[in-house]
Amino acid sequence: MEGDFIKIYKALTPLSWLYGMGVGFRNMLFEMGILRSRSFTIPIISVGNITVGGAGKTPHVEYLVRLLRKRVRVAVLSRGYKRKTRGYVLAEGNMTSADIGDEPCQMYMKYGADTDKNRVYIAVDANRCEGIERLRHDKATEDTDVIILDDAYQHRYVKPGVNILLVDYHRLIVYDKLLPAGRLREPKSGKERADIVIVTKCPKDLRPMEFRVIKKAMDLRPYQKLFFTTLNYGALYPVFPEGNAMRLEDISEKYNVVALTGIASPQQLLLDLGKYTKNITPMTFSDHHRFTDKDIDKINNLFDTIPEPRTIVTTEKDAARLKDIDGLSDAVRRSILALPIEIGFMLDGAEEFDEFILSYLQKNSKNSILARLKDSENTSEKNKINFR
């Protein structure tokens, strides 16, 4: 049920009040114009959350990338959390997660390394305003048509054209508390800045009544659109060249699986893997964990104790880090598989969502070919045109 992963530390509530005062004061400064949010002429779509931990930002950013990259030139700008570099970095060449961060590296390997016309620019900069300016004016990226900001809901120095707030079904913000008693980074009233709210990681068997209960609990404004998404898994693929691909359906009760994760919320992945086999050994690390030599030894030793047939399933985000480390045994390298995740809209929401995003681009892309579409063309026709 919704909210089933929420844990409130009541003893820390007084600290949450102090934290809330600080966050509220900062938001007030923005509302009063003392701290300024900057608008840009280029279309900007922000995707983020107000909860510490994973709400599925990367799969939703990738959905937008797939929707747009055959129509316009897309750039994704992230902070590059826990990278070892500083300032603005445009992903190129053989850059790794140490250069640009886990999620940007994952997206770069999938969408940014191509040299064809559908290539997506992947860049990182903690200063989002500076990053946007570099993407707009640097010669290498000056043909950018739209910028997707990854994890920028709290970065209020940028005023996006579309603000998308993600809310984990298992940690609905309406039931959560501010840090440190709960996991909220700002009061739940912060949801009012969103143009679109997406309840993510929903079970596929949600009943109509449950959708209505969540909609009522979220209590959104009339101008806000609410969508629900679920996770869809693709075929497992090898992290290293020595391995072999496998369908998720091929993992049956006879298989022994090590679920290796370094993400904020591994619970949903474990639940979903449990639908295929109960023989799962979790090996969890903290979010964005950098694997040490000691960790590698633990992985090798644990895998040696797992009886055949056996495999290791990890996330694409973890794979971006694992592929660059040394010391994994030959058995582990042959057996470790990445599980790709895509999101699927529920209640037939994909068409409405796509139409909203494409309509925004068409109205706000003054220098793009999108703006030259005839006004007489209806929305369905626009969605079918390859704009590039």
ABEGO torsion letter per residue (X at the ends): XBGAABBBBAAAAAAAAAAAAAAAAAAAAAAAGABBBBBBABBBBBBBBABBEBAGAAAAAAAAAAAAAAABBBBBBBAGBGBABBEBBBBBEABBAAAAEAAAAAAAAAAAABABAABBBBBBBABAAAAAAAAAABAAAAABABBBBBGAAABAABBBABBBBBBBAABBAAABBBOAABABABBAAAAAABABBBBBGBBAABBAAAAAAAAAAAGBBAABBBBBBBBBBBBBBBABAABBBBBAAABBAABBBBBBBBBABAAAAAAAAAAABABBBBBBBBBGBBBBAAAAAAAAAAAAABBOBBBBBBBAAAAAAAAABBGBBAAAAAABBBBBBBBBBBGGAAAAAAAAAAAAAAAABAABAAAABBAABBAAAAAABBAX
